[in-house]
Amino acid sequence: MTNSGDRRARASQKRRRLTAAAARVLHEQGVERTTLADIARAAEVPVGNVYYYFKTKDELVQAALSEHSAHLDQLTGQLEQLADPRERLKALIAAWVEQRDVAARYGCPTGTLAVELDKRADGTLDTEVGAVIRRLLDWVGRQFRELGLPDPDDLALTLISAYQGMSLLANALRDPDVMTREGTRLLRWLDSLRAPDGHPR
């Protein structure tokens, strides 16, 4: 690799570290409490480097949203390896429950960002975080559609609403067991759903 290629690779790696750090720190501290120095510290890069890649905090928020979106794509890509859409949805719930300790401390990464960004007067970022949630809704809706269930988009809304609600309550009560109990209830609900011919698909 040439020197310029080395520099590009290092720059790309540094930007990637900053993006991952932004997603983590913004989730843990919120947008208003987070400084560029906090993100530099978490990424283990000099604070001046943050300004080289991201001119404003909003650009870092956008980078964090891209990180959440990439994580969602990675998760749904893994779930697509399962042949049965009902099993994909169950595995999605299991992934949520697996994050119960994080949810109890900080809430849902995209949900908490959506609430916080909605309160800002200058908002365009709130629509971007909404787009990430919309992608999850669309993916879940496709699974219900594959199962041949009526009103698949409404079922998707019910499932994602339940996730947001249990994340919020786990966080408010500082009780990860909320995620476990609600996750179990959602699994039973999924098993109860039948196609119009009465057969599970």
Buried (B, 14 or more C-beta within 10 A) or exposed (E): EEEEEEEEEEEEEBBEBBBBBBBBBBBBBBBEEBBBEBBBBBBEBEBEBBEEBBEEBBEBBBBBBBBBBEBBEEBBEEBEEBEBBBEBBBBBBEEBBEBBEBBBEBBBBBBBBBBBBEEBEEEEBBEBBBEBBEBBBEBBBBBBBBBBBEEBBEBBBBBBEBBBBBBBBBBEEEBBEBBBEBBEEBBEBBEEBEEEEEEBE
